[in-house]
Structure formats: C-alpha cells, structure tokens
Amino acid sequence: MPTTRRYLMCPPTYFTVEYAINPWMDPTQPTSTSLAVEQWTALKETYERLGHEVHVIDPVAGLPDMVFSANSGTVIDGRVLGSRFRAEQRAAEADHFRRWFLGAGYKSVVMPTAVNEAEGDFTWTGSLLLAGTGFRTDPHAHSEAQEVLGVPVVSLQLVDPRFYHLDVALFMLDDQSSSPLVAYYPEAFSPGSQQVLRRLFPDAVIANDDDAVCLGLNAVSDGKHVVMPVEAVHLAEQVARRGFEPVLVDISELRKSGGGPKCCTMELRG
C-alpha cells in the first residue's frame, strides 16, 4: 500500500558538470541546464501527482550538485542529522540545508563531525538504518548516526567505485511493513556485506548489471509506486512481479553527474 511522503528537493537551476568527483562525471562532455530543469520538474510533478508533499529549497549559484538534496540530510522522527561532504566542491551545500531545516521549524538539527553524505549512504528500513561506506561516508559516521538519530545502524561495505553511494546500489521497496523489502545489486558490496543483506532480506529483489549501470537502483518507493529511471527495464519488471507499480522517469541529464530520482529526493520523516 502507498503511504504519503514528504520530500525536500532543489531545482537544478545552476546544474552543470564542471568537475569530476565520481566515475560518471566528465567535464569534457556537454550538458544542458534547461533539460536538467525540465527532467527535474517532471520528477517533482510525478511525486505531486502520486499525492506526495514536495518542499523546495532555493538553489545557490556555484553549487551545481545542490540538486542532489538526498546527500544533505537524514531525517527520522523529526530528528535531523546533516551532512559533511568528502569533496570540497560540495562542502558549502551542507550549511544551506542546515539553515533550511532551522527555518522550517526543526528543533533537533545536528551537524556531523565525521564525513557523512546523508541519504546518499543512509537508507531507513523502518526499523534499521543501513549505512554505506567505502568511498564517501566515513565509517565513524555510522556510530554518530546511531547516537544522533537513536536508531540501530547496520554497516555495509561498498566495493565498486561506480556505485560510490549506497543509494545507487540499494533502495527500499517497502519500509512500512513488518517484513521490509529491499532491492539491491550484490556486486556493489563486499562478500561479508552480501551475506548480511541476504540474512536481513532473504526475499530481496536482485538487480542485474543493466539495472545497476543505468542507476536503476537510485529509485524512490512509497510502498506501491516505484519512481525509477526509464532505462531500468529489467528492474521494473522485477518490482512489478512483486505487486509494485513502476513509474518510469527520464533523468538522463542529471545522470551525467551520477544522480537519479533518489539523489534528487530527501525524505522528511516525522
């Protein structure tokens, strides 16, 4: 069953690829800011059409990746753990989001001491916080998240640089039931982390190579509708077989910076 969600998004008004901080970024290739805005707007309107509430933070000139709002905060039960970026090019984004949370009335806003790229590497299952590390978020941020958010944390090791964040290797299909359902790409994880995922989610949807390389796992589910890149044909078929409804969107321009629907979407829980 779908549940109404609240999201925070940032328009890609200043989107471009002028540096490379992940394997997807190539500053020598052309980008279209207008196309990025068009695709982002369609994504936002998709959420609204599905009944979700979308809040928007103002973009800032000189921060082309601010559109990827998921990297700037983790919100559970109204508590906010902000971000601390590994790449200096994105560092200034964190304070803009901190000020947005304070202006929006959030009382508990904590900025991390360890490198922490928020929902890029943190995925809430409804009872556990899955926490990725290996390329961006420092493992010390996992214990910090547990202390600040007051939820149990399970660490997962990422090993493929193409899948540098947890949210391009795994997403929750259902985080409301007593048996949460996840989709993930096993090869993005270390052998030990694969064993952990199999234990936690024996009925998981398993993505294939084609799903992974189009960032098909950078998806957003409300418990019924799964908003995902249009190229993720196999993964869409898999989730549909489980009773979910794939909602395919074109996010190809923003993928030039290594992002998809989830990267553009921070969930405001509580």
RAURMO-V369485 format. One record per pair of residues at least 24 apart in sequence whose C-alpha atoms are under 10 Angstrom apart, sorted by the first residue. I is the first residue (numbers start at 1). GAP is how many residues later the second one is. D is the distance in Angstrom with one decimal. If there is no record, write none. Layout:
((I	GAP	D) (I	GAP	D))
This chain:
((1	173	8.8) (1	175	9.0) (1	176	9.5) (1	221	8.0) (1	222	5.4) (1	223	5.3) (1	224	8.8) (1	242	9.7) (1	243	8.8) (2	48	9.1) (2	49	9.6) (2	172	9.0) (2	174	9.3) (2	219	8.4) (2	220	5.1) (2	221	4.5) (2	222	4.7) (2	223	6.9) (2	224	9.8) (2	242	9.5) (3	47	9.9) (3	48	9.0) (3	49	8.6) (3	171	9.9) (3	172	10.0) (3	173	8.4) (3	218	9.4) (3	219	5.6) (3	220	6.4) (3	221	8.1) (3	222	9.6) (4	43	9.8) (4	46	8.4) (4	47	6.4) (4	48	5.3) (4	49	7.6) (4	218	7.0) (4	219	9.3) (5	42	8.9) (5	43	9.9) (5	45	9.6) (5	46	8.1) (5	47	5.1) (5	48	6.3) (5	49	8.5) (5	216	9.6) (5	217	7.0) (5	262	7.2) (5	263	7.6) (5	264	7.8) (5	265	9.8) (6	41	9.4) (6	42	9.9) (6	45	9.7) (6	46	6.0) (6	47	4.8) (6	48	5.9) (6	49	7.5) (6	259	9.6) (6	260	8.5) (6	261	5.9) (6	262	5.3) (6	263	7.1) (6	264	8.9) (7	37	9.4) (7	40	8.7) (7	45	7.6) (7	46	6.3) (7	47	4.8) (7	48	6.0) (7	49	8.4) (7	62	9.5) (7	63	9.5) (7	257	9.5) (7	258	6.1) (7	259	5.4) (7	260	4.5) (7	261	5.6) (7	262	8.7) (8	36	9.9) (8	45	8.7) (8	46	5.9) (8	47	4.7) (8	48	5.6) (8	49	7.1) (8	61	6.9) (8	62	8.2) (8	65	9.8) (8	89	9.9) (8	256	8.4) (8	257	6.0) (8	258	5.1) (8	259	6.4) (8	260	6.9) (9	31	9.2) (9	34	10.0) (9	35	7.9) (9	45	7.0) (9	46	6.2) (9	47	4.9) (9	48	6.3) (9	49	9.0) (9	50	9.6) (9	57	9.2) (9	58	7.0) (9	59	7.7) (9	60	5.8) (9	61	8.2) (9	254	9.4) (9	255	6.1) (9	256	5.5) (9	257	6.6) (9	258	9.1) (10	30	8.9) (10	34	9.8) (10	45	8.6) (10	46	5.5) (10	47	5.2) (10	48	6.3) (10	49	6.0) (10	50	9.5) (10	55	9.5) (10	56	6.6) (10	57	4.7) (10	58	7.2) (10	59	6.2) (10	60	9.7) (10	254	7.3) (10	255	8.4) (10	256	9.6) (11	25	8.9) (11	26	6.7) (11	27	9.8) (11	29	6.9) (11	30	7.8) (11	33	9.4) (11	45	7.5) (11	46	7.7) (11	47	7.3) (11	48	6.2) (11	49	9.6) (11	53	10.0) (11	55	8.2) (11	56	5.7) (11	57	9.1) (11	58	9.5) (11	253	8.9) (12	24	6.4) (12	25	5.6) (12	26	9.3) (12	27	9.5) (12	28	7.2) (12	29	9.3) (12	46	9.7) (12	47	7.1) (12	48	9.4) (12	51	9.4) (12	52	7.1) (12	53	7.8) (12	54	7.3) (12	55	5.0) (12	56	8.6) (12	242	8.7) (12	252	9.4) (13	24	6.6) (13	27	10.0) (13	45	9.2) (13	46	6.6) (13	47	8.3) (13	48	8.1) (13	50	9.7) (13	51	8.0) (13	53	9.4) (13	54	8.3) (14	45	7.4) (14	46	7.4) (14	47	6.0) (14	48	7.1) (14	49	7.0) (14	50	5.1) (14	51	8.3) (14	52	8.6) (14	53	8.7) (15	44	9.6) (15	46	9.1) (15	47	9.0) (15	48	7.9) (15	49	4.4) (15	50	6.6) (15	51	8.2) (15	52	7.5) (15	238	9.6) (15	239	8.2) (15	242	9.1) (16	46	9.8) (16	47	9.2) (16	48	5.7) (16	49	8.0) (16	237	9.5) (16	238	8.8) (16	240	8.9) (16	241	8.0) (17	47	7.4) (17	48	8.5) (17	237	9.4) (17	239	7.4) (17	240	6.3) (18	46	8.4) (18	239	9.5) (19	45	9.9) (19	70	8.3) (19	238	9.3) (20	67	10.0) (20	69	9.7) (20	237	8.2) (20	238	9.9) (21	65	9.6) (21	66	7.1) (21	67	9.8) (21	68	8.7) (21	69	9.8) (21	236	8.8) (21	237	9.2) (22	113	9.5) (22	139	7.7) (22	140	7.3) (22	141	9.0) (22	142	7.4) (22	143	9.9) (22	235	7.9) (22	236	7.0) (23	138	7.0) (23	139	5.8) (23	140	8.9) (23	141	8.7) (23	233	9.7) (23	234	8.9) (23	235	7.7) (24	137	9.8) (24	138	7.3) (24	139	9.8) (24	189	10.0) (24	231	7.5) (24	232	6.0) (24	233	6.0) (24	234	5.1) (24	235	8.8) (25	230	8.6) (25	231	5.7) (25	232	5.0) (25	233	6.5) (25	234	9.9) (26	230	7.5) (26	231	8.0) (27	229	9.3) (27	230	9.4) (29	227	8.8) (30	223	9.9) (30	226	9.4) (31	222	7.0) (31	223	8.9) (31	225	7.8) (31	226	9.6) (32	221	7.2) (32	222	9.3) (33	31	9.8) (33	220	8.4) (33	221	9.2) (34	219	9.6) (35	216	9.4) (35	217	9.2) (35	218	6.7) (35	219	8.9) (36	31	9.7) (36	214	9.9) (36	215	7.7) (36	216	8.3) (36	217	5.5) (36	218	6.0) (36	219	9.5) (36	220	9.9) (37	30	9.8) (37	216	9.2) (37	217	9.2) (38	212	9.7) (38	213	9.4) (38	215	9.6) (39	210	8.0) (39	211	6.3) (39	212	5.8) (39	213	8.1) (39	214	7.7) (39	215	8.2) (39	222	9.9) (40	27	8.8) (40	209	9.6) (40	210	8.9) (40	211	7.3) (40	213	9.4) (40	214	8.3) (40	220	9.7) (40	221	8.5) (40	224	8.0) (42	207	7.8) (42	208	8.4) (42	209	9.2) (43	184	8.5) (43	185	9.8) (43	205	9.6) (43	206	6.8) (43	207	8.3) (43	208	8.1) (43	217	10.0) (43	218	7.2) (43	221	8.8) (43	222	9.5) (44	217	9.5) (44	220	9.3) (44	221	9.0) (46	181	8.3) (46	201	8.5) (46	202	9.6) (46	203	8.5) (47	173	9.7) (47	175	9.6) (47	178	9.7) (47	180	8.4) (47	218	10.0) (50	172	9.1) (50	175	8.0) (50	197	9.9) (52	170	9.0) (53	215	9.8) (54	211	9.2) (54	212	9.7) (54	213	9.4) (54	214	9.6) (55	49	10.0) (55	211	9.7) (55	212	10.0) (55	213	9.3) (56	44	9.6) (57	39	8.7) (57	40	7.8) (57	43	7.1) (57	44	9.8) (58	38	8.9) (58	39	9.6) (58	42	9.1) (59	34	9.4) (59	37	9.0) (60	32	9.7) (60	33	8.5) (60	36	8.5) (62	27	9.1) (62	28	9.6) (62	30	9.6) (62	31	10.0) (63	26	7.7) (63	27	6.8) (63	28	9.2) (63	29	7.8) (63	30	7.1) (64	25	9.2) (64	26	8.6) (64	29	9.8) (64	193	9.4) (65	24	8.8) (65	25	7.0) (65	28	8.5) (65	189	9.3) (65	192	7.7) (65	193	9.8) (65	194	9.2) (65	198	9.9) (65	199	9.6) (66	24	7.7) (66	26	9.3) (66	27	6.3) (66	28	9.2) (66	30	9.4) (66	31	9.5) (66	198	8.8) (67	26	9.9) (67	187	8.9) (67	192	9.2) (67	196	8.0) (67	197	5.8) (67	198	8.7) (68	25	9.9) (68	52	9.0) (68	186	9.1) (68	189	9.5) (68	190	9.6) (68	191	7.1) (68	192	8.5) (68	193	9.0) (68	194	8.2) (68	195	4.8) (68	196	4.3) (68	197	7.0) (68	198	8.4) (69	24	9.1) (69	25	9.7) (69	28	8.5) (69	49	9.3) (69	50	8.7) (69	51	9.1) (69	193	8.8) (69	194	6.4) (69	195	5.3) (69	196	5.8) (69	197	5.6) (69	198	9.4) (70	47	8.3) (70	48	6.7) (70	49	5.1) (70	50	5.9) (70	51	9.3) (70	52	9.5) (70	97	9.2) (70	191	9.7) (70	192	6.8) (70	193	5.1) (70	194	6.0) (70	195	5.2) (70	196	4.2) (70	197	7.6) (71	45	8.4) (71	46	4.9) (71	47	4.8) (71	48	5.4) (71	49	5.0) (71	50	8.0) (71	51	9.2) (71	94	9.5) (71	96	9.8) (71	191	9.7) (71	192	7.0) (71	193	8.6) (71	194	8.9) (71	195	7.7) (72	24	9.1) (72	25	6.5) (72	26	8.4) (72	44	8.7) (72	45	6.4) (72	46	5.6) (72	47	7.4) (72	48	8.4) (72	191	10.0) (72	194	7.9) (73	24	7.5) (73	25	8.3) (73	28	9.3) (73	36	9.5) (73	37	9.7) (73	38	9.1) (73	43	9.0) (73	44	7.6) (73	45	4.9) (73	46	6.5) (73	47	9.0) (73	49	9.5) (73	193	7.2) (73	194	8.8) (73	195	9.1) (74	35	9.9) (74	42	9.8) (74	43	9.0) (74	44	5.3) (74	45	5.7) (74	46	9.2) (74	47	9.6) (74	48	7.3) (74	49	8.8) (74	50	9.1) (74	71	8.9) (74	75	8.8) (74	192	7.6) (74	193	7.7) (74	194	7.9) (74	195	8.7) (75	31	10.0) (75	33	9.9) (75	34	9.2) (75	43	9.1) (75	44	8.9) (75	49	9.4) (75	74	8.1) (75	191	8.4) (75	192	7.0) (75	193	5.5) (75	194	5.5) (75	195	7.6) (76	48	8.2) (76	50	9.5) (76	53	9.7) (76	73	6.7) (76	74	9.0) (76	75	8.8) (76	191	8.9) (76	192	7.3) (76	193	5.0) (76	194	6.3) (77	72	8.3) (77	73	9.6) (77	191	8.7) (77	192	5.6) (77	193	4.3) (78	27	10.0) (78	28	7.0) (78	29	8.2) (78	30	7.4) (78	31	9.1) (78	71	9.2) (78	190	7.5) (78	191	6.1) (78	192	4.4) (79	27	7.5) (79	28	7.7) (79	29	5.2) (79	30	6.5) (79	31	8.3) (79	69	7.9) (79	70	6.2) (79	71	9.1) (79	189	9.5) (79	190	8.4) (79	191	7.9) (80	26	7.7) (80	27	8.6) (80	28	6.0) (80	29	4.7) (80	30	6.2) (80	31	8.4) (80	38	9.9) (80	65	9.8) (80	68	8.2) (80	69	7.4) (80	188	9.0) (80	189	9.4) (81	27	8.4) (81	28	6.0) (81	29	5.0) (81	30	5.9) (81	31	6.8) (81	35	9.1) (81	37	7.5) (81	38	10.0) (81	63	9.2) (81	64	7.1) (81	67	6.9) (81	68	7.1) (82	27	7.0) (82	28	6.0) (82	29	4.7) (82	30	6.3) (82	31	9.9) (82	34	7.9) (82	35	8.3) (82	36	6.8) (82	37	9.8) (82	63	9.8) (83	27	9.0) (83	28	6.4) (83	29	6.2) (83	30	9.0) (83	31	8.9) (83	32	7.3) (83	33	5.2) (83	34	5.3) (83	35	5.6) (83	36	9.1) (83	37	9.9) (83	54	9.5) (83	58	9.9) (84	27	7.5) (84	28	6.3) (84	29	7.4) (84	30	6.9) (84	31	4.9) (84	32	5.0) (84	33	6.2) (84	34	8.2) (84	52	9.9) (84	53	8.6) (84	54	9.9) (84	57	9.6) (85	27	10.0) (85	29	9.1) (85	30	5.8) (85	31	6.2) (85	32	5.8) (85	33	9.0) (85	51	7.8) (85	52	8.1) (86	28	9.5) (86	29	6.0) (86	30	7.7) (86	31	7.8) (86	49	9.1) (86	50	6.1) (86	51	7.5) (86	52	8.9) (87	28	9.7) (87	49	8.6) (108	40	9.2) (108	41	9.6) (109	39	9.2) (110	35	9.8) (110	38	7.3) (110	39	9.4) (111	37	9.5) (112	29	7.4) (112	32	7.3) (112	33	8.3) (112	36	9.0) (113	27	9.0) (113	28	7.7) (113	31	8.2) (114	24	6.3) (114	25	8.3) (114	26	6.2) (114	27	5.2) (114	28	9.0) (114	29	9.8) (114	30	7.8) (114	31	9.9) (115	24	8.5) (115	25	8.1) (115	26	6.4) (115	27	9.9) (116	24	8.9) (116	25	5.8) (116	26	8.4) (116	28	9.4) (116	29	9.0) (117	24	9.2) (117	48	8.4) (118	27	9.4) (118	47	9.8) (118	148	9.1) (119	46	8.8) (119	47	8.2) (119	48	7.2) (119	143	8.8) (119	144	8.1) (119	146	9.0) (119	147	7.0) (119	148	8.6) (120	44	8.9) (120	45	5.4) (120	46	6.0) (120	47	5.3) (120	48	8.0) (120	98	9.5) (120	139	10.0) (120	142	8.5) (120	143	6.9) (120	146	9.3) (121	34	9.9) (121	35	9.3) (121	37	9.9) (121	43	8.8) (121	44	5.3) (121	45	4.6) (121	46	6.2) (121	47	9.1) (121	48	9.8) (121	49	9.8) (122	31	9.2) (122	32	9.7) (122	33	9.5) (122	34	10.0) (122	43	8.9) (122	44	7.0) (122	45	7.7) (123	30	9.8) (123	31	9.9) (123	43	7.7) (123	44	7.4) (123	47	8.3) (123	48	7.2) (123	49	7.6) (123	52	9.9) (124	27	9.5) (124	29	9.3) (124	47	9.2) (124	48	7.8) (124	51	7.4) (124	143	9.9) (124	145	9.9) (125	46	9.1) (125	47	6.6) (125	48	9.2) (125	49	7.8) (125	50	4.9) (125	51	8.0) (125	52	9.5) (125	54	9.5) (125	55	6.4) (125	56	8.3) (125	57	8.3) (126	25	9.8) (126	46	9.4) (126	48	8.5) (126	49	4.8) (126	50	6.0) (126	51	7.9) (126	52	8.6) (126	53	9.5) (126	54	7.4) (127	24	7.5) (127	25	7.6) (127	26	9.3) (127	48	8.1) (127	49	9.0) (127	50	9.8) (127	51	8.9) (127	52	10.0) (127	53	8.7) (128	24	5.3) (128	25	5.8) (128	26	7.0) (128	47	9.7) (128	52	9.9) (129	24	4.7) (129	25	6.2) (129	26	8.5) (130	24	5.0) (130	25	6.2) (130	26	7.0) (130	36	8.6) (130	40	9.7) (130	67	9.8) (131	24	4.8) (131	25	5.8) (131	26	8.5) (131	34	9.7) (131	35	7.4) (131	36	9.9) (132	24	4.8) (132	25	5.9) (132	26	6.5) (132	32	9.0) (132	33	6.8) (132	34	5.2) (132	35	8.7) (132	37	9.7) (132	38	9.9) (132	57	9.3) (132	61	9.8) (133	24	5.3) (133	25	5.9) (133	26	8.9) (133	31	8.4) (133	32	7.6) (133	33	7.8) (133	56	9.9) (134	24	5.1) (134	25	6.5) (134	26	8.8) (134	27	8.6) (134	29	9.9) (134	30	7.5) (134	31	8.5) (134	32	9.6) (134	55	9.5) (134	56	9.7) (135	24	8.1) (135	25	8.9) (135	26	7.1) (135	27	9.9) (135	28	8.8) (135	29	5.5) (135	30	7.3) (135	31	9.8) (136	28	6.8) (136	29	6.9) (136	30	9.6) (137	27	9.4) (137	28	8.2) (137	29	9.6) (154	39	9.6) (154	42	8.9) (154	43	9.8) (155	38	8.0) (155	41	9.3) (156	33	7.2) (156	34	7.9) (156	36	8.4) (156	37	5.3) (156	38	8.4) (156	40	8.1) (156	41	8.6) (157	31	8.5) (157	32	5.7) (157	33	5.6) (157	34	8.8) (157	35	8.1) (157	36	6.0) (157	37	8.9) (158	28	9.8) (158	29	8.9) (158	30	5.7) (158	31	4.6) (158	32	6.2) (158	33	9.9) (158	35	8.3) (158	36	10.0) (159	28	8.0) (159	29	5.7) (159	30	5.5) (159	31	5.9) (159	32	9.5) (160	27	7.6) (160	28	5.3) (160	29	7.3) (160	30	8.9) (161	27	8.4) (162	26	8.4) (162	50	9.2) (162	51	8.1) (162	53	9.5) (162	96	8.8) (163	24	9.6) (163	25	6.3) (163	26	9.1) (163	49	8.3) (163	50	8.7) (163	52	8.6) (163	54	10.0) (163	95	9.2) (164	24	8.7) (164	94	9.4) (165	53	9.7) (165	93	9.9) (165	98	9.8) (166	51	9.4) (166	52	9.0) (167	48	9.1) (167	50	7.0) (167	51	5.5) (167	52	8.0) (167	53	9.8) (167	92	9.5) (167	93	9.4) (167	95	7.1) (167	96	7.5) (168	44	7.5) (168	45	9.2) (168	46	9.5) (168	47	5.8) (168	48	7.6) (168	49	5.3) (168	50	4.7) (168	51	8.2) (168	90	8.9) (168	91	8.1) (168	92	8.3) (168	94	8.4) (168	95	8.5) (169	38	8.9) (169	42	9.7) (169	43	6.9) (169	44	9.7) (169	46	7.9) (169	47	8.6) (169	48	5.7) (169	49	7.2) (169	50	9.9) (170	35	9.8) (170	36	9.5) (170	37	9.0) (170	42	9.4) (170	45	9.9) (170	46	9.3) (170	47	5.6) (170	48	7.3) (170	49	8.5) (171	34	9.9) (171	45	9.7) (171	46	6.1) (171	47	6.9) (171	48	6.4) (171	49	7.3) (171	50	8.1) (171	91	8.8) (172	32	9.5) (172	33	9.9) (172	45	9.4) (172	47	8.5) (172	48	7.7) (172	49	6.8) (172	50	9.1) (172	51	8.6) (172	54	9.6) (173	31	9.2) (173	32	8.9) (173	46	8.9) (173	47	7.8) (173	48	5.4) (173	49	7.5) (173	50	6.0) (173	51	7.8) (173	52	8.8) (173	53	7.4) (173	66	8.2) (173	69	9.7) (173	71	8.2) (174	47	7.1) (174	48	7.3) (174	49	4.8) (174	50	7.9) (174	52	9.9) (174	70	9.5) (175	46	8.9) (175	47	8.5) (175	48	7.1) (176	46	9.2) (176	47	7.3) (177	46	9.0) (179	24	9.4) (180	24	9.1) (180	43	9.9) (181	24	7.9) (181	42	9.4) (181	61	9.9) (182	24	8.7) (183	24	6.8) (183	34	7.3) (183	36	9.6) (183	52	8.8) (183	55	9.5) (183	56	8.5) (184	24	8.9) (184	27	9.6) (184	28	8.7) (184	32	9.8) (184	33	6.8) (184	34	9.9) (184	51	9.9) (185	24	7.8) (185	26	8.3) (185	27	6.6) (185	31	9.9) (185	32	7.9) (186	26	9.9) (187	25	9.5) (188	24	8.9) (205	30	8.3) (205	33	6.9) (205	34	7.2) (205	36	9.9) (205	37	8.6) (206	29	8.2) (206	32	8.3) (206	33	9.8) (207	25	9.5) (207	27	7.9) (207	28	6.1) (207	29	9.8) (207	31	8.4) (207	32	10.0) (208	24	9.8) (208	26	7.8) (208	27	7.8) (209	25	9.8) (210	24	7.7) (210	25	8.7) (211	24	5.9) (211	25	9.0) (214	38	8.9) (214	41	8.3) (214	44	9.7) (214	45	9.9) (214	46	9.0) (215	36	9.9) (215	37	9.9) (215	40	7.9) (215	43	8.1) (215	44	7.6) (215	45	6.6) (215	46	9.2) (215	47	9.8) (216	32	10.0) (216	44	8.0) (216	45	9.1) (216	46	9.9) (217	43	8.7) (217	44	9.3) (217	45	8.6) (218	40	9.9) (218	41	7.5) (218	42	5.5) (218	43	6.0) (218	44	5.1) (218	45	6.9) (218	46	9.5) (219	27	9.8) (219	28	9.8) (219	29	9.7) (219	41	7.3) (219	42	5.7) (219	43	5.2) (219	44	8.5) (219	45	10.0) (219	46	9.5) (220	26	10.0) (220	27	9.6) (220	40	9.6) (220	41	6.7) (220	42	5.6) (220	43	9.4) (220	44	9.9) (220	45	8.0) (220	46	9.9) (220	47	9.6) (221	24	9.3) (221	25	8.9) (221	26	9.5) (221	41	9.3) (227	33	10.0) (227	34	7.1) (227	35	8.6) (228	32	7.9) (228	33	6.4) (228	34	8.4) (229	26	9.6) (229	31	7.0) (229	32	7.2) (229	33	10.0))
